[in-house]
Amino acid sequence: KRIVGSKLKACRKDLRLRAKAKVDVPRSLFVQMGTQCSISRDGDQFTFSSSRLSPETWTFSDRPFRMEDEVVTRAFFDSF
């Protein structure tokens, strides 16, 4: 019971700190549309392959920013 109680206390403290923290950089999500893709696994390594992606990749963020944009898919991959 002590371990669970101490973990719960630490979790509550972390939640309070996160709630007080100011968000000054948007977190983006990226969407790529495609008609053909595959994910393969080799041990702990995953590989995503696709040969038919849309030429655009869409990005957006949630509150408080609510931003959206469109990026050329090739440029998106080149940025890695």
N, C-alpha and C positions, 0 to 999 in steps of 0.2 A: 504494500500500500504506500510505503514511503517513496518508492521509485516513481510510481504513477503520480503521486501528489506533487513531487518535485518537478516532474516533466510537465504536468499541467500548469503549475505555477510559472515555469519558464515560458511556456507557450503563451499564456495570458500576457506576460510581460512583453514578449515579442510582438503580439498583436497590438498592444497599447502603443508601443514605439512606432510601429508601422502606421497606425492610424494618425499619429501626431506628425509623421514625416511629411514634408511637402514634396509633391511630385512636380519636378521641373523639366522632365524629359519624357516625351510621349513614348509609349511602348507600341511598336508596330506589329501588325499581323500582315502576312503576305498570302495572296491567293493566286495560284497559277492554274488555269484551265487547260485541260488536255484530253485527248481521246484515247491515248495509249501510253501506259506506264507500267512499271514493275518495281517491286521492292524485293531485294534478295538479301539473305543473311549468311554470313560466314563467321561462325562463332559469335563474338560480340560486335562485329562490324556489320552495319546495314548499308546497302547501296540502293539508291533510287535511280532508275533509268527511265528516260522517256524520249520518244522520237517525234512526238506530235503535240508540242505545247503551243498554246496561244502566243502570238508575238508580244502580247502585253502581260505584265505582272501587275496586279493591283495591290496596293497597300492601304491600310487604314488603321486608325487608333481609336480607342474608346474614350470615354469621359476621363478627364475634363477637356481633352483637346479636340476630339472628334474630327480628325484630319483624314483626308483621303488623297490618293495620288495614283498615277499610272506610270509605270516604268517599262522601258523596252526589256523584254525577257533576257536577251543577250547581255545587256548592260547589268541586269540584276545578277546573272551568273558571273560575269567578269569582276564584279565587286567583291567576290569571295577571294 
